[in-house]
Amino acid sequence: GAVVSQHPSRVICKSGTSVKIECRSLDFQATTMFWYRQFPKQSLMLMATSNEGSKATYEQGVEKDKFLINHASLTLSTLTVTSAHPEDSSFYICSASRPGNYEQYFGPGTRLTVT
Amino acid sequence: AQSVSQHNHHVILSEAASLELGCNYSYGGTVNLFWYVQYPGQHLQLLLKYFSGDPLVKGIKGFEAEFIKSKFSFNLRKPSVQWSDTAEYFCAVNLKAAGNKLTFGGGTRVLVKP
């Protein structure tokens, strides 16, 4: 149990376009989902925390207008990178946690390349 | 600022050697502690976790970690590594007062030579 999927696994887009990444909890309801960014050979940096039905909480330095997060249901959160630029190229990872549980279950990640 | 530090960025060792990876955090409150592993090309997997109770925690694949509150440490150990333990290891800390948010250490790349 506790499987989290992400789609797509890889995406290449042109500069100036927007890209949507989906994160789904497949076998449990996730009241909270998290979005991380991982640069090559570096650690995960938390971008935002999203709770179902409410606005996401962004970490300091993360542009909320650029990285739009929607947590529309207990099993789905989406991250939209708007007006993407090459510096947005990165590995984006989501995770989800069950109600009342501190453990996070991680998705496989999405590699975004902006050309 | 609150932070999580992993002292070793890269570790190279031979099969059957013992492994110990350091992790220190700077939070002053009650914490939950985790070690995650990321095998090449794969997603993060939980190795073990500490919430409360016995400070010596046993995880999967023969790994264990010890929480030493006085040292703000949660070091990961494995008595005898295998080639398949080649991976990147991340320590993560959750400050209970901050909800479920995790702060990750910088990671340690472990290469086990056959």
Interface residues (C-beta under 8 A of the other chain):
Chain A: T32 F34 K41 Q42 S43 L44 M45 L46 T49 I93 S95 S97 Y102 E103 Q104 Y105 F106 G107 P108 G109
Chain B: N32 F34 Y36 Q42 H43 L44 Q45 L46 K49 F51 F90 N94 K96 G99 N100 K101 L102 T103 F104 G105 G106 G107 R109
